[in-house]
């Protein structure tokens, strides 16, 4: 309990916003299974108070993660496996409940993130969402469609040539 008080005092910016019931110690989480979409905990943070944060969308390990209280956005994403190969890093969304209302903040991590993203401290209950970048899917669709159109036009032109040569 002394450790918890010390940690909360050292995180005075969070002290008024953290619910003690939201926090956990690594020893409390040891029996929890670790699989995609399930619950993860940070094994590298021994004897640190952990908080629940949700990572959704295009991240390496989506789901509920218990991460250290003083974790910043970039490090939190790293603990969740980082963005996937189809992650739209230009639109990372953090949803946070403040005084009963959901506040939304967007970050552009496309070029590694700006100072705000590196300094933004996560809080218990935050939900981080990374959208899927559909550019590759759309590009493949249009390339396929163009191939079909070119094939049809080529067939029509060949047919006309054959008809004209008769």
C-alpha positions as CSV (number, residue, x, y, z in Angstrom):
1,X,0.0,0.0,0.0
2,X,2.9,2.3,0.7
3,X,4.2,1.8,-2.8
4,X,0.8,2.6,-4.3
5,X,0.6,5.9,-2.3
6,X,4.1,6.8,-3.4
7,X,3.4,6.1,-7.0
8,X,0.1,8.0,-6.9
9,X,1.9,11.0,-5.3
10,X,4.6,10.9,-7.9
11,X,1.9,11.0,-10.6
12,X,0.1,14.0,-9.1
13,X,-1.3,15.0,-12.5
14,X,-3.3,11.8,-12.4
15,X,-4.0,11.6,-8.7
16,X,-7.4,13.2,-8.9
17,X,-8.5,11.2,-12.0
18,X,-7.4,7.6,-11.0
19,X,-9.8,5.3,-9.4
20,X,-8.0,2.9,-7.1
21,X,-10.3,0.1,-8.3
22,X,-8.9,0.5,-11.9
23,X,-5.3,-0.2,-10.8
24,X,-3.6,-3.6,-10.4
25,X,-0.3,-5.0,-9.5
26,X,1.5,-7.6,-11.8
27,X,1.0,-10.3,-9.2
28,X,-2.8,-9.9,-9.5
29,X,-2.7,-10.6,-13.2
30,X,-0.4,-13.7,-13.4
31,X,-3.3,-16.2,-14.0
32,X,-4.7,-14.3,-16.9
33,X,-4.4,-15.9,-20.3
34,X,-2.5,-14.0,-23.0
35,X,-4.0,-14.4,-26.5
36,X,-5.1,-11.9,-29.2
37,X,-8.2,-10.1,-28.3
38,X,-7.9,-11.1,-24.7
39,X,-6.2,-9.5,-21.7
40,X,-2.5,-8.7,-21.6
41,X,-0.3,-7.3,-18.9
42,X,3.1,-5.7,-19.1
43,X,5.7,-8.3,-17.8
44,X,8.5,-5.7,-18.1
45,X,7.1,-3.5,-15.4
46,X,7.8,-5.4,-12.2
47,X,6.5,-3.8,-9.0
48,X,4.8,-1.0,-10.9
49,X,1.2,-0.2,-10.6
50,X,-0.7,-1.1,-13.8
51,X,-3.8,0.5,-15.3
52,X,-6.2,-0.9,-17.9
53,X,-6.1,0.6,-21.4
54,X,-7.9,-0.7,-24.4
55,X,-6.2,-1.0,-27.8
56,X,-8.5,-1.6,-30.8
57,X,-8.1,-1.7,-34.5
58,X,-4.9,-2.2,-36.4
59,X,-2.5,-3.0,-33.6
60,X,-0.3,-6.0,-33.1
61,X,-2.2,-7.3,-30.0
62,X,-5.7,-5.7,-29.8
63,X,-7.5,-6.0,-26.5
64,X,-7.3,-4.9,-22.9
65,X,-3.8,-4.2,-21.7
66,X,-2.6,-3.6,-18.2
67,X,0.3,-1.1,-18.6
68,X,2.3,1.0,-16.1
69,X,0.5,4.1,-14.8
70,X,3.1,6.6,-16.2
71,X,2.9,5.2,-19.8
72,X,2.8,7.7,-22.8
73,X,0.8,7.1,-26.0
74,X,3.8,5.9,-28.1
75,X,5.1,3.5,-25.5
76,X,1.6,2.2,-24.9
77,X,1.2,1.4,-28.6
78,X,4.5,-0.3,-28.5
79,X,3.4,-2.5,-25.6
80,X,0.3,-3.4,-27.6
81,X,2.5,-4.6,-30.5
82,X,2.6,-1.4,-32.5
83,X,0.6,-0.6,-35.5
84,X,0.0,-3.4,-38.1
85,X,1.1,-3.2,-41.7
86,X,-2.3,-1.8,-42.6
87,X,-2.6,0.7,-39.8
88,X,-3.6,4.2,-40.7
89,X,-1.1,6.0,-38.4
90,X,-2.2,9.4,-39.5
91,X,-5.5,9.0,-37.6
92,X,-4.8,7.5,-34.2
93,X,-7.8,8.2,-31.9
94,X,-7.8,8.3,-28.1
95,X,-11.2,8.2,-26.3
96,X,-11.2,9.2,-22.7
97,X,-14.1,9.5,-20.2
98,X,-13.9,12.9,-18.4
99,X,-16.7,13.8,-16.0
100,X,-19.1,11.4,-17.5
101,X,-18.5,12.5,-21.1
102,X,-16.3,10.9,-23.8
103,X,-13.5,13.2,-25.0
104,X,-11.8,12.3,-28.3
105,X,-8.3,13.3,-29.2
106,X,-6.6,12.5,-32.6
107,X,-2.9,12.1,-33.2
108,X,-0.9,11.9,-36.4
109,X,1.8,9.2,-35.9
110,X,2.5,8.8,-39.6
111,X,6.0,10.3,-39.4
112,X,6.7,8.9,-35.9
113,X,4.4,11.3,-34.1
114,X,4.9,14.9,-32.9
115,X,5.9,16.1,-29.4
116,X,2.2,16.0,-28.3
117,X,2.0,12.2,-29.1
118,X,5.2,11.5,-27.3
119,X,4.2,13.4,-24.2
120,X,0.5,12.4,-24.1
121,X,0.0,10.3,-20.9
122,X,-2.5,7.5,-21.0
123,X,-5.0,7.1,-18.2
124,X,-7.0,4.2,-16.8
125,X,-9.9,3.3,-19.1
126,X,-8.5,5.0,-22.2
127,X,-9.4,3.5,-25.5
128,X,-6.9,3.8,-28.4
129,X,-8.2,3.0,-31.9
130,X,-6.2,2.8,-35.1
131,X,-8.1,2.7,-38.3
132,X,-7.3,0.3,-41.2
133,X,-5.8,2.0,-44.2
134,X,-7.8,0.8,-47.2
135,X,-5.5,2.3,-49.9
136,X,-4.0,-1.1,-50.8
137,X,-7.4,-2.8,-51.0
138,X,-8.8,0.0,-53.1
139,X,-5.7,0.1,-55.3
140,X,-6.0,-3.6,-55.9
141,X,-9.7,-3.3,-56.8
142,X,-9.1,-0.5,-59.3
143,X,-6.1,-2.3,-60.9
144,X,-8.3,-5.4,-61.3
145,X,-11.1,-3.3,-62.8
146,X,-8.7,-1.6,-65.2
147,X,-7.4,-5.0,-66.3
148,X,-10.9,-6.2,-67.1
149,X,-11.7,-3.0,-69.1
150,X,-8.4,-3.2,-71.0
151,X,-9.1,-6.9,-71.8
152,X,-12.6,-6.1,-73.1
153,X,-11.4,-3.2,-75.2
154,X,-8.6,-5.3,-76.7
155,X,-11.1,-8.0,-77.5
156,X,-13.5,-5.5,-79.2
157,X,-10.6,-4.0,-81.2
158,X,-9.4,-7.4,-82.3
159,X,-12.9,-8.4,-83.3
160,X,-13.3,-5.2,-85.4
161,X,-10.0,-5.8,-87.2
162,X,-10.9,-9.4,-88.0
163,X,-14.3,-8.2,-89.3
164,X,-12.7,-5.4,-91.4
165,X,-10.1,-7.8,-93.0
166,X,-12.8,-10.1,-94.3
